[in-house]
Amino acid sequence: MKDFHCCATCRHFKVEKKGEGMNYYCSRLGYETKPNYKFNCWSPKEQVIQLMNKKNTPQKDN
């Protein structure tokens, strides 16, 4: 989980393109954030859950 836990991988992370640049915020908390920030309320996106499961599943040797 430590390799995946950051705001950019959370389902509540939102990005808005504005004239002065990009705006990153958490739709759950209502705060501006950065992609690499970490909060305890992290709720990973579905594709991140799949990657975490794949990484934690032992791979068979062919």
PyMOL Python script that loads the backbone (N, CA, C, O; Angstrom):
from pymol import cmd

cmd.read_pdbstr("""\
ATOM      1  N   MET A   1       0.825  -1.195   0.000  1.00  0.00           N
ATOM      2  CA  MET A   1       0.000   0.000   0.000  1.00  0.00           C
ATOM      3  C   MET A   1       0.866   1.255   0.000  1.00  0.00           C
ATOM      4  O   MET A   1       0.482   2.265  -0.589  1.00  0.00           O
ATOM      5  N   LYS A   2       2.020   1.208   0.646  1.00  0.00           N
ATOM      6  CA  LYS A   2       2.859   2.399   0.728  1.00  0.00           C
ATOM      7  C   LYS A   2       3.298   2.900  -0.642  1.00  0.00           C
ATOM      8  O   LYS A   2       3.549   4.093  -0.813  1.00  0.00           O
ATOM      9  N   ASP A   3       3.393   2.004  -1.613  1.00  0.00           N
ATOM     10  CA  ASP A   3       3.790   2.408  -2.958  1.00  0.00           C
ATOM     11  C   ASP A   3       2.660   3.111  -3.709  1.00  0.00           C
ATOM     12  O   ASP A   3       2.912   3.783  -4.709  1.00  0.00           O
ATOM     13  N   PHE A   4       1.444   2.970  -3.250  1.00  0.00           N
ATOM     14  CA  PHE A   4       0.280   3.499  -3.954  1.00  0.00           C
ATOM     15  C   PHE A   4      -0.413   4.649  -3.225  1.00  0.00           C
ATOM     16  O   PHE A   4      -1.125   5.430  -3.856  1.00  0.00           O
ATOM     17  N   HIS A   5      -0.218   4.768  -1.913  1.00  0.00           N
ATOM     18  CA  HIS A   5      -0.972   5.718  -1.095  1.00  0.00           C
ATOM     19  C   HIS A   5      -0.533   7.154  -1.352  1.00  0.00           C
ATOM     20  O   HIS A   5       0.519   7.583  -0.880  1.00  0.00           O
ATOM     21  N   CYS A   6      -1.338   7.886  -2.096  1.00  0.00           N
ATOM     22  CA  CYS A   6      -1.169   9.323  -2.286  1.00  0.00           C
ATOM     23  C   CYS A   6      -2.474   9.860  -2.870  1.00  0.00           C
ATOM     24  O   CYS A   6      -3.300   9.095  -3.368  1.00  0.00           O
ATOM     25  N   CYS A   7      -2.649  11.159  -2.808  1.00  0.00           N
ATOM     26  CA  CYS A   7      -3.903  11.758  -3.272  1.00  0.00           C
ATOM     27  C   CYS A   7      -4.220  11.432  -4.732  1.00  0.00           C
ATOM     28  O   CYS A   7      -5.382  11.211  -5.073  1.00  0.00           O
ATOM     29  N   ALA A   8      -3.216  11.399  -5.584  1.00  0.00           N
ATOM     30  CA  ALA A   8      -3.454  11.167  -7.011  1.00  0.00           C
ATOM     31  C   ALA A   8      -4.086   9.806  -7.291  1.00  0.00           C
ATOM     32  O   ALA A   8      -4.690   9.625  -8.349  1.00  0.00           O
ATOM     33  N   THR A   9      -3.966   8.848  -6.377  1.00  0.00           N
ATOM     34  CA  THR A   9      -4.538   7.520  -6.577  1.00  0.00           C
ATOM     35  C   THR A   9      -5.874   7.346  -5.855  1.00  0.00           C
ATOM     36  O   THR A   9      -6.439   6.253  -5.855  1.00  0.00           O
ATOM     37  N   CYS A  10      -6.376   8.404  -5.250  1.00  0.00           N
ATOM     38  CA  CYS A  10      -7.644   8.348  -4.501  1.00  0.00           C
ATOM     39  C   CYS A  10      -8.822   8.681  -5.412  1.00  0.00           C
ATOM     40  O   CYS A  10      -8.716   9.522  -6.305  1.00  0.00           O
ATOM     41  N   ARG A  11      -9.929   8.015  -5.173  1.00  0.00           N
ATOM     42  CA  ARG A  11     -11.120   8.250  -5.990  1.00  0.00           C
ATOM     43  C   ARG A  11     -11.714   9.654  -5.794  1.00  0.00           C
ATOM     44  O   ARG A  11     -12.537  10.087  -6.601  1.00  0.00           O
ATOM     45  N   HIS A  12     -11.317  10.357  -4.752  1.00  0.00           N
ATOM     46  CA  HIS A  12     -11.836  11.698  -4.470  1.00  0.00           C
ATOM     47  C   HIS A  12     -10.933  12.809  -4.998  1.00  0.00           C
ATOM     48  O   HIS A  12     -11.258  13.989  -4.860  1.00  0.00           O
ATOM     49  N   PHE A  13      -9.802  12.444  -5.601  1.00  0.00           N
ATOM     50  CA  PHE A  13      -8.854  13.411  -6.152  1.00  0.00           C
ATOM     51  C   PHE A  13      -9.409  13.956  -7.460  1.00  0.00           C
ATOM     52  O   PHE A  13      -9.746  13.188  -8.361  1.00  0.00           O
ATOM     53  N   LYS A  14      -9.504  15.267  -7.568  1.00  0.00           N
ATOM     54  CA  LYS A  14     -10.049  15.920  -8.759  1.00  0.00           C
ATOM     55  C   LYS A  14      -9.048  16.942  -9.287  1.00  0.00           C
ATOM     56  O   LYS A  14      -8.286  17.541  -8.527  1.00  0.00           O
ATOM     57  N   VAL A  15      -9.067  17.126 -10.603  1.00  0.00           N
ATOM     58  CA  VAL A  15      -8.173  18.061 -11.272  1.00  0.00           C
ATOM     59  C   VAL A  15      -9.004  19.002 -12.121  1.00  0.00           C
ATOM     60  O   VAL A  15      -9.888  18.569 -12.859  1.00  0.00           O
ATOM     61  N   GLU A  16      -8.716  20.296 -12.015  1.00  0.00           N
ATOM     62  CA  GLU A  16      -9.367  21.297 -12.855  1.00  0.00           C
ATOM     63  C   GLU A  16      -8.286  22.105 -13.555  1.00  0.00           C
ATOM     64  O   GLU A  16      -7.330  22.552 -12.922  1.00  0.00           O
ATOM     65  N   LYS A  17      -8.436  22.291 -14.847  1.00  0.00           N
ATOM     66  CA  LYS A  17      -7.507  23.126 -15.593  1.00  0.00           C
ATOM     67  C   LYS A  17      -8.057  24.545 -15.593  1.00  0.00           C
ATOM     68  O   LYS A  17      -9.182  24.790 -16.029  1.00  0.00           O
ATOM     69  N   LYS A  18      -7.253  25.469 -15.100  1.00  0.00           N
ATOM     70  CA  LYS A  18      -7.662  26.870 -15.053  1.00  0.00           C
ATOM     71  C   LYS A  18      -6.667  27.695 -15.849  1.00  0.00           C
ATOM     72  O   LYS A  18      -5.598  27.203 -16.213  1.00  0.00           O
ATOM     73  N   GLY A  19      -7.008  28.936 -16.120  1.00  0.00           N
ATOM     74  CA  GLY A  19      -6.139  29.817 -16.889  1.00  0.00           C
ATOM     75  C   GLY A  19      -4.757  29.966 -16.285  1.00  0.00           C
ATOM     76  O   GLY A  19      -3.772  30.079 -17.013  1.00  0.00           O
ATOM     77  N   GLU A  20      -4.671  29.969 -14.963  1.00  0.00           N
ATOM     78  CA  GLU A  20      -3.385  30.142 -14.280  1.00  0.00           C
ATOM     79  C   GLU A  20      -2.689  28.820 -13.982  1.00  0.00           C
ATOM     80  O   GLU A  20      -1.635  28.817 -13.346  1.00  0.00           O
ATOM     81  N   GLY A  21      -3.245  27.710 -14.421  1.00  0.00           N
ATOM     82  CA  GLY A  21      -2.616  26.405 -14.209  1.00  0.00           C
ATOM     83  C   GLY A  21      -3.612  25.366 -13.734  1.00  0.00           C
ATOM     84  O   GLY A  21      -4.826  25.534 -13.856  1.00  0.00           O
ATOM     85  N   MET A  22      -3.074  24.297 -13.195  1.00  0.00           N
ATOM     86  CA  MET A  22      -3.907  23.184 -12.729  1.00  0.00           C
ATOM     87  C   MET A  22      -4.292  23.383 -11.274  1.00  0.00           C
ATOM     88  O   MET A  22      -3.507  23.897 -10.477  1.00  0.00           O
ATOM     89  N   ASN A  23      -5.510  22.972 -10.933  1.00  0.00           N
ATOM     90  CA  ASN A  23      -6.007  23.027  -9.569  1.00  0.00           C
ATOM     91  C   ASN A  23      -6.324  21.595  -9.136  1.00  0.00           C
ATOM     92  O   ASN A  23      -7.138  20.919  -9.766  1.00  0.00           O
ATOM     93  N   TYR A  24      -5.682  21.136  -8.065  1.00  0.00           N
ATOM     94  CA  TYR A  24      -5.893  19.793  -7.535  1.00  0.00           C
ATOM     95  C   TYR A  24      -6.637  19.918  -6.216  1.00  0.00           C
ATOM     96  O   TYR A  24      -6.267  20.733  -5.370  1.00  0.00           O
ATOM     97  N   TYR A  25      -7.692  19.113  -6.031  1.00  0.00           N
ATOM     98  CA  TYR A  25      -8.439  19.188  -4.776  1.00  0.00           C
ATOM     99  C   TYR A  25      -9.086  17.856  -4.437  1.00  0.00           C
ATOM    100  O   TYR A  25      -9.243  16.984  -5.291  1.00  0.00           O
ATOM    101  N   CYS A  26      -9.452  17.722  -3.187  1.00  0.00           N
ATOM    102  CA  CYS A  26     -10.141  16.538  -2.701  1.00  0.00           C
ATOM    103  C   CYS A  26     -11.633  16.850  -2.641  1.00  0.00           C
ATOM    104  O   CYS A  26     -12.050  17.764  -1.929  1.00  0.00           O
ATOM    105  N   SER A  27     -12.431  16.097  -3.381  1.00  0.00           N
ATOM    106  CA  SER A  27     -13.871  16.346  -3.385  1.00  0.00           C
ATOM    107  C   SER A  27     -14.523  15.919  -2.072  1.00  0.00           C
ATOM    108  O   SER A  27     -15.600  16.410  -1.732  1.00  0.00           O
ATOM    109  N   ARG A  28     -13.891  15.018  -1.334  1.00  0.00           N
ATOM    110  CA  ARG A  28     -14.421  14.583  -0.041  1.00  0.00           C
ATOM    111  C   ARG A  28     -14.175  15.635   1.034  1.00  0.00           C
ATOM    112  O   ARG A  28     -15.087  16.018   1.767  1.00  0.00           O
ATOM    113  N   LEU A  29     -12.933  16.095   1.116  1.00  0.00           N
ATOM    114  CA  LEU A  29     -12.571  17.061   2.147  1.00  0.00           C
ATOM    115  C   LEU A  29     -12.856  18.506   1.754  1.00  0.00           C
ATOM    116  O   LEU A  29     -13.049  19.365   2.615  1.00  0.00           O
ATOM    117  N   GLY A  30     -12.882  18.767   0.446  1.00  0.00           N
ATOM    118  CA  GLY A  30     -13.099  20.126  -0.023  1.00  0.00           C
ATOM    119  C   GLY A  30     -11.858  20.996   0.053  1.00  0.00           C
ATOM    120  O   GLY A  30     -11.954  22.222  -0.006  1.00  0.00           O
ATOM    121  N   TYR A  31     -10.692  20.374   0.185  1.00  0.00           N
ATOM    122  CA  TYR A  31      -9.427  21.093   0.308  1.00  0.00           C
ATOM    123  C   TYR A  31      -8.631  21.011  -0.983  1.00  0.00           C
ATOM    124  O   TYR A  31      -8.738  20.048  -1.742  1.00  0.00           O
ATOM    125  N   GLU A  32      -7.824  22.054  -1.216  1.00  0.00           N
ATOM    126  CA  GLU A  32      -6.834  21.983  -2.274  1.00  0.00           C
ATOM    127  C   GLU A  32      -5.742  21.029  -1.799  1.00  0.00           C
ATOM    128  O   GLU A  32      -5.410  21.006  -0.614  1.00  0.00           O
ATOM    129  N   THR A  33      -5.195  20.260  -2.696  1.00  0.00           N
ATOM    130  CA  THR A  33      -4.179  19.276  -2.344  1.00  0.00           C
ATOM    131  C   THR A  33      -3.150  19.196  -3.459  1.00  0.00           C
ATOM    132  O   THR A  33      -3.223  19.949  -4.430  1.00  0.00           O
ATOM    133  N   LYS A  34      -2.221  18.318  -3.330  1.00  0.00           N
ATOM    134  CA  LYS A  34      -1.213  18.033  -4.351  1.00  0.00           C
ATOM    135  C   LYS A  34      -1.246  16.537  -4.626  1.00  0.00           C
ATOM    136  O   LYS A  34      -1.625  15.766  -3.744  1.00  0.00           O
ATOM    137  N   PRO A  35      -0.859  16.101  -5.830  1.00  0.00           N
ATOM    138  CA  PRO A  35      -0.920  14.674  -6.162  1.00  0.00           C
ATOM    139  C   PRO A  35      -0.138  13.772  -5.208  1.00  0.00           C
ATOM    140  O   PRO A  35      -0.543  12.632  -4.979  1.00  0.00           O
ATOM    141  N   ASN A  36       0.970  14.253  -4.649  1.00  0.00           N
ATOM    142  CA  ASN A  36       1.796  13.402  -3.793  1.00  0.00           C
ATOM    143  C   ASN A  36       1.460  13.503  -2.306  1.00  0.00           C
ATOM    144  O   ASN A  36       2.099  12.823  -1.503  1.00  0.00           O
ATOM    145  N   TYR A  37       0.500  14.308  -1.911  1.00  0.00           N
ATOM    146  CA  TYR A  37       0.101  14.407  -0.509  1.00  0.00           C
ATOM    147  C   TYR A  37      -0.563  13.107  -0.069  1.00  0.00           C
ATOM    148  O   TYR A  37      -1.051  12.333  -0.892  1.00  0.00           O
ATOM    149  N   LYS A  38      -0.574  12.880   1.253  1.00  0.00           N
ATOM    150  CA  LYS A  38      -1.199  11.687   1.824  1.00  0.00           C
ATOM    151  C   LYS A  38      -2.088  12.081   2.993  1.00  0.00           C
ATOM    152  O   LYS A  38      -1.687  12.866   3.853  1.00  0.00           O
ATOM    153  N   PHE A  39      -3.299  11.532   3.019  1.00  0.00           N
ATOM    154  CA  PHE A  39      -4.229  11.744   4.120  1.00  0.00           C
ATOM    155  C   PHE A  39      -4.755  10.391   4.587  1.00  0.00           C
ATOM    156  O   PHE A  39      -4.741   9.427   3.821  1.00  0.00           O
ATOM    157  N   ASN A  40      -5.210  10.308   5.809  1.00  0.00           N
ATOM    158  CA  ASN A  40      -5.718   9.055   6.374  1.00  0.00           C
ATOM    159  C   ASN A  40      -7.048   8.623   5.773  1.00  0.00           C
ATOM    160  O   ASN A  40      -7.455   7.473   5.942  1.00  0.00           O
ATOM    161  N   CYS A  41      -7.718   9.507   5.086  1.00  0.00           N
ATOM    162  CA  CYS A  41      -9.029   9.177   4.510  1.00  0.00           C
ATOM    163  C   CYS A  41      -8.903   8.579   3.111  1.00  0.00           C
ATOM    164  O   CYS A  41      -9.905   8.472   2.404  1.00  0.00           O
ATOM    165  N   TRP A  42      -7.715   8.192   2.700  1.00  0.00           N
ATOM    166  CA  TRP A  42      -7.443   7.696   1.363  1.00  0.00           C
ATOM    167  C   TRP A  42      -8.370   6.545   0.989  1.00  0.00           C
ATOM    168  O   TRP A  42      -8.512   5.581   1.742  1.00  0.00           O
ATOM    169  N   SER A  43      -8.991   6.651  -0.169  1.00  0.00           N
ATOM    170  CA  SER A  43      -9.882   5.625  -0.709  1.00  0.00           C
ATOM    171  C   SER A  43      -9.449   5.372  -2.154  1.00  0.00           C
ATOM    172  O   SER A  43      -9.824   6.130  -3.048  1.00  0.00           O
ATOM    173  N   PRO A  44      -8.669   4.323  -2.393  1.00  0.00           N
ATOM    174  CA  PRO A  44      -8.058   4.132  -3.715  1.00  0.00           C
ATOM    175  C   PRO A  44      -9.064   3.913  -4.840  1.00  0.00           C
ATOM    176  O   PRO A  44     -10.149   3.366  -4.642  1.00  0.00           O
ATOM    177  N   LYS A  45      -8.662   4.365  -6.034  1.00  0.00           N
ATOM    178  CA  LYS A  45      -9.446   4.133  -7.240  1.00  0.00           C
ATOM    179  C   LYS A  45      -9.453   2.641  -7.539  1.00  0.00           C
ATOM    180  O   LYS A  45      -8.566   1.913  -7.095  1.00  0.00           O
ATOM    181  N   GLU A  46     -10.442   2.188  -8.282  1.00  0.00           N
ATOM    182  CA  GLU A  46     -10.589   0.761  -8.590  1.00  0.00           C
ATOM    183  C   GLU A  46      -9.352   0.191  -9.281  1.00  0.00           C
ATOM    184  O   GLU A  46      -8.910  -0.908  -8.947  1.00  0.00           O
ATOM    185  N   GLN A  47      -8.792   0.925 -10.238  1.00  0.00           N
ATOM    186  CA  GLN A  47      -7.608   0.407 -10.934  1.00  0.00           C
ATOM    187  C   GLN A  47      -6.401   0.317 -10.005  1.00  0.00           C
ATOM    188  O   GLN A  47      -5.522  -0.516 -10.224  1.00  0.00           O
ATOM    189  N   VAL A  48      -6.342   1.149  -8.983  1.00  0.00           N
ATOM    190  CA  VAL A  48      -5.254   1.088  -7.999  1.00  0.00           C
ATOM    191  C   VAL A  48      -5.430  -0.137  -7.108  1.00  0.00           C
ATOM    192  O   VAL A  48      -4.453  -0.801  -6.763  1.00  0.00           O
ATOM    193  N   ILE A  49      -6.669  -0.438  -6.737  1.00  0.00           N
ATOM    194  CA  ILE A  49      -6.949  -1.647  -5.949  1.00  0.00           C
ATOM    195  C   ILE A  49      -6.511  -2.879  -6.728  1.00  0.00           C
ATOM    196  O   ILE A  49      -5.900  -3.788  -6.166  1.00  0.00           O
ATOM    197  N   GLN A  50      -6.820  -2.909  -8.018  1.00  0.00           N
ATOM    198  CA  GLN A  50      -6.423  -4.045  -8.850  1.00  0.00           C
ATOM    199  C   GLN A  50      -4.899  -4.166  -8.926  1.00  0.00           C
ATOM    200  O   GLN A  50      -4.369  -5.276  -8.865  1.00  0.00           O
ATOM    201  N   LEU A  51      -4.196  -3.054  -9.057  1.00  0.00           N
ATOM    202  CA  LEU A  51      -2.731  -3.090  -9.095  1.00  0.00           C
ATOM    203  C   LEU A  51      -2.154  -3.572  -7.770  1.00  0.00           C
ATOM    204  O   LEU A  51      -1.194  -4.342  -7.755  1.00  0.00           O
ATOM    205  N   MET A  52      -2.732  -3.123  -6.657  1.00  0.00           N
ATOM    206  CA  MET A  52      -2.262  -3.560  -5.342  1.00  0.00           C
ATOM    207  C   MET A  52      -2.484  -5.055  -5.173  1.00  0.00           C
ATOM    208  O   MET A  52      -1.609  -5.762  -4.672  1.00  0.00           O
ATOM    209  N   ASN A  53      -3.650  -5.540  -5.587  1.00  0.00           N
ATOM    210  CA  ASN A  53      -3.937  -6.977  -5.492  1.00  0.00           C
ATOM    211  C   ASN A  53      -2.985  -7.786  -6.366  1.00  0.00           C
ATOM    212  O   ASN A  53      -2.499  -8.839  -5.956  1.00  0.00           O
ATOM    213  N   LYS A  54      -2.726  -7.293  -7.559  1.00  0.00           N
ATOM    214  CA  LYS A  54      -1.817  -7.981  -8.472  1.00  0.00           C
ATOM    215  C   LYS A  54      -0.404  -8.032  -7.890  1.00  0.00           C
ATOM    216  O   LYS A  54       0.274  -9.055  -7.991  1.00  0.00           O
ATOM    217  N   LYS A  55       0.032  -6.946  -7.290  1.00  0.00           N
ATOM    218  CA  LYS A  55       1.369  -6.895  -6.706  1.00  0.00           C
ATOM    219  C   LYS A  55       1.498  -7.824  -5.507  1.00  0.00           C
ATOM    220  O   LYS A  55       2.571  -8.379  -5.265  1.00  0.00           O
ATOM    221  N   ASN A  56       0.421  -7.998  -4.759  1.00  0.00           N
ATOM    222  CA  ASN A  56       0.446  -8.825  -3.553  1.00  0.00           C
ATOM    223  C   ASN A  56       0.152 -10.296  -3.828  1.00  0.00           C
ATOM    224  O   ASN A  56       0.266 -11.125  -2.925  1.00  0.00           O
ATOM    225  N   THR A  57      -0.224 -10.631  -5.059  1.00  0.00           N
ATOM    226  CA  THR A  57      -0.514 -12.018  -5.419  1.00  0.00           C
ATOM    227  C   THR A  57       0.766 -12.698  -5.878  1.00  0.00           C
ATOM    228  O   THR A  57       1.441 -12.207  -6.782  1.00  0.00           O
ATOM    229  N   PRO A  58       1.102 -13.819  -5.265  1.00  0.00           N
ATOM    230  CA  PRO A  58       2.310 -14.531  -5.703  1.00  0.00           C
ATOM    231  C   PRO A  58       2.178 -14.942  -7.164  1.00  0.00           C
ATOM    232  O   PRO A  58       1.137 -15.449  -7.582  1.00  0.00           O
ATOM    233  N   GLN A  59       3.229 -14.725  -7.928  1.00  0.00           N
ATOM    234  CA  GLN A  59       3.242 -15.067  -9.352  1.00  0.00           C
ATOM    235  C   GLN A  59       3.809 -16.470  -9.509  1.00  0.00           C
ATOM    236  O   GLN A  59       4.799 -16.820  -8.865  1.00  0.00           O
ATOM    237  N   LYS A  60       3.183 -17.272 -10.364  1.00  0.00           N
ATOM    238  CA  LYS A  60       3.681 -18.619 -10.654  1.00  0.00           C
ATOM    239  C   LYS A  60       4.796 -18.529 -11.681  1.00  0.00           C
ATOM    240  O   LYS A  60       4.729 -17.722 -12.609  1.00  0.00           O
ATOM    241  N   ASP A  61       5.809 -19.347 -11.520  1.00  0.00           N
ATOM    242  CA  ASP A  61       6.887 -19.441 -12.502  1.00  0.00           C
ATOM    243  C   ASP A  61       6.394 -20.265 -13.677  1.00  0.00           C
ATOM    244  O   ASP A  61       5.751 -21.300 -13.500  1.00  0.00           O
ATOM    245  N   ASN A  62       6.698 -19.803 -14.863  1.00  0.00           N
ATOM    246  CA  ASN A  62       6.290 -20.553 -16.071  1.00  0.00           C
ATOM    247  C   ASN A  62       7.376 -21.490 -16.492  1.00  0.00           C
ATOM    248  O   ASN A  62       7.225 -22.206 -17.482  1.00  0.00           O
TER     249      ASN A  62
END
""", "prot")
cmd.dss("prot")
cmd.show_as("cartoon", "prot")
cmd.util.cbc("prot")
cmd.orient("prot")
